[in-house]
Amino acid sequence: MPRITNPLTNTEVSKAKPRVKVYSLSDGGGLQLRIKPSGSKTWLLDYYRPYTKKRTSISFGAFPEVSLAEARSRRESARKLLAQQIDPKEHREEQQRTTQSAYGNTLHAVAEQWLVIKKSKVTEDYATDTWRSLELHVFPDLGKLPIHKITAIKAIDTINPLAAKGSLETVKRLCQRLNEIMTYAVNSGLTDTNPLSGIASAFQSPRRTNQLALSPSELPELMQSLSVASIKRTTRCLIEWQLHTMVRPSEAAGTRWDEIDVDKQVWTIPAERMKKRKAHAVPLSTQTMALLEIMRPISGRGEFVFPSDRKPRTHINSQTANMALKRMGYGQRLVAHGLRSLASTTLNEQGFDPDIIEAALAHTDKNEVRNAYNRAQYIERRKPLMDWWSEHIEQAATGNMSLTGTASLRVVNG
């Protein structure tokens, strides 16, 4: 006849005294209260592992933190798992690992993983700006949250102060970057859904300003303004360098001396600094070579042609030209990127081959074979175009207002 175990009572559990050796009180169904000589009381469930049928036990915690009723509830949960051939101890350990992993994958940690991949697709400056914007506006509130705890409401609440200030361009970028991070998390198996896919719709769209550009007829006015502007020599050289070379603001700001071939008069921007991740060769005109000679005494011993004032070992900020143009009164008329549009419009109006202009602007052809052919074919044909453009700029400056003109070198003093 099987042995009958009487269920424990709360009084028995509470009044159980320690003995010289460890002993147990059984509640039935494998549940026991183990009492040590120290007086500690621990709930244990004895059971046979599925498949192996080896005897083992699982702890349910200490009394009185875990009451008799709670211990019985946990016993029933374990028995349900065993009925499904699931080991309760292994099940609990798996849950703990999942929870630890989830809470270890914070937004900050996942963003770091995402950035490693992002860096292979964008320029170094862009990656740095991206991370800085997250550090400033996102991580203080959301950085320590587990990725599965990020919600649209939390993200919107974090970004709302920027929207209230009217920084809509920053808001747009943050929404895009957070969406990319969450998409990476989903595709990496770190979370199941991306709740931030549509948060951009919660904010006003920024007014497009990246294409603000002057008409060709306004170039003389720009050169006149530049000649009398109260800006530093390095900043003025940077603006003229970008205007002459037709490159993007970040590409101009990051110009390095070791990228310049003085003998061949060619500036080769490496692929990692280009938006489309393809190296770009820029034929240098007499005027652009003159700009380099102006900068040589200032930065010739360093790494960058246009060094930062505050950190001379790094290059000037890619937004410096924009800020200077704004101070010159062009805030609602021209941005640095618009210098490219000014060049493109002027050259197209003058009847230059559109394909040559596109090559000069480093606009890539979607046809990879034709794109490679164009790069090889157009490098020589681009030199006359670049020379004409520089001459046109100098003429617009009436011969004396551009830094590239001989007379102007005596005018600019700081």
Secondary structure by P-SEA (a helix, b strand, c coil): cccccccccaaaaaacccccbbbbbbccccbbbbbcccbbbbbbbbbbcccccccccccccccccccaaaaaaaaaaaaaaaaacccaaaaaaaaaaaaaaaaaccaaaaaaaaaaaaaacccaaaaaaaaaaaaccccccccccccccccaaaaaaaaaaaaaacaaaaaaaaaaaaaaaaaaaaaacccccccccccccccccccccccccccccaaaaaaaaaaaccccaaaaaaaaaaaaacccaaaaaacccccccccccbbbbccccccccbbbbbbbcaaaaaaaaaaccccccccccbbbccccccccccaaaaaaaaaacccccccccaaaaaaaaaaaaacccaaaaaaaacccccaaaaaaaaaaaccccaaaaaaaaaaaaaaaaccccccccccccccccc
